[in-house]
Amino acid sequence: MKNERLLANFLSEILPLEQCRYNMYHEENIYSRMPVLVFRIAKGFNDNLYNELRESVESFQGNLKWTEYESFAGKRVKNHIISPIEYYEFEMNSFHNNFYQREQDYFQSDIYKRLCELAINDIPDLYLHLKENFKPHIDQDALLKFKGNRLTK
């Protein structure tokens, strides 16, 4: 399984994902964007799933500190993001200052590259940590029905 899709593939197996950007980064150019997972759990499922996931993500101890949060962008439908805390701070500052800049411009070049490398190195261990520690409280019959409906569309 490719490292760039590891978390997305795992979460799509155990959660009813309505939306997911499966590639956390571009393997052919690891510096094109910081590794993050953008996703959304289908409506009608336990809203506490995000909190459960956040607790598991934030208990991970890797090269970087990671978090899960609701995206600052979007008005009608909000996605959620799993990212290094530095990316969260970048997004939060951009939103609150009403000023968007590219993440490559926000961080100093050497720091940005190091963050990308450390994040990519963390992904397999974060995956193993979530696999071991994230046990979502979800109705399995509803999950199977959701997945079945997605396959027939």
GIDAWO-V874306 format. One record per backbone hydrogen bond with DSSP energy under -1.0 kcal/mol. CO is the residue of the C=O (numbers start at 1). NH is the residue of the N-H. E is the energy in kcal/mol with one decimal. If there is no record, write none. Layout:
co->CO nh->NH e->E
co->CO nh->NH e->E
This chain:
co->2 nh->5 e->-1.2
co->4 nh->24 e->-2.9
co->5 nh->9 e->-2.7
co->6 nh->10 e->-1.9
co->7 nh->11 e->-2.9
co->8 nh->12 e->-2.4
co->10 nh->14 e->-1.2
co->11 nh->15 e->-2.2
co->15 nh->17 e->-1.6
co->16 nh->42 e->-3.4
co->19 nh->40 e->-2.3
co->24 nh->36 e->-1.6
co->26 nh->29 e->-1.3
co->29 nh->32 e->-2.0
co->37 nh->82 e->-2.2
co->38 nh->21 e->-2.9
co->39 nh->80 e->-3.6
co->40 nh->18 e->-2.8
co->40 nh->19 e->-1.5
co->42 nh->45 e->-1.0
co->46 nh->49 e->-1.8
co->47 nh->50 e->-1.1
co->48 nh->52 e->-2.6
co->49 nh->53 e->-2.5
co->50 nh->54 e->-2.8
co->51 nh->55 e->-2.4
co->52 nh->56 e->-1.8
co->53 nh->57 e->-2.9
co->54 nh->58 e->-3.0
co->57 nh->60 e->-1.4
co->65 nh->85 e->-3.1
co->67 nh->83 e->-2.2
co->69 nh->81 e->-2.8
co->79 nh->71 e->-3.0
co->80 nh->39 e->-2.6
co->81 nh->69 e->-2.2
co->82 nh->37 e->-2.4
co->83 nh->67 e->-2.7
co->84 nh->88 e->-1.7
co->85 nh->89 e->-2.4
co->86 nh->90 e->-2.0
co->87 nh->91 e->-2.8
co->88 nh->92 e->-2.9
co->89 nh->93 e->-2.7
co->90 nh->94 e->-2.4
co->91 nh->95 e->-2.5
co->92 nh->96 e->-2.8
co->93 nh->97 e->-2.0
co->94 nh->99 e->-2.2
co->95 nh->98 e->-1.2
co->102 nh->105 e->-1.2
co->102 nh->106 e->-1.6
co->103 nh->107 e->-1.9
co->108 nh->112 e->-3.1
co->109 nh->113 e->-2.4
co->110 nh->114 e->-1.8
co->111 nh->115 e->-2.6
co->112 nh->116 e->-2.3
co->113 nh->117 e->-2.3
co->114 nh->118 e->-2.8
co->115 nh->119 e->-2.6
co->116 nh->120 e->-2.4
co->117 nh->121 e->-2.2
co->118 nh->122 e->-1.6
co->119 nh->123 e->-1.3
co->122 nh->126 e->-2.8
co->123 nh->127 e->-2.7
co->124 nh->128 e->-2.2
co->125 nh->129 e->-2.4
co->126 nh->130 e->-2.7
co->127 nh->131 e->-2.7
co->128 nh->132 e->-1.9
co->129 nh->133 e->-2.6
co->130 nh->134 e->-2.7
co->136 nh->138 e->-1.2
co->139 nh->143 e->-2.2
co->140 nh->144 e->-2.5
co->141 nh->145 e->-2.3
co->142 nh->146 e->-2.6
co->143 nh->147 e->-2.7
co->144 nh->148 e->-2.5
co->145 nh->149 e->-2.5
co->146 nh->150 e->-2.0
co->147 nh->151 e->-1.6
co->148 nh->152 e->-1.3
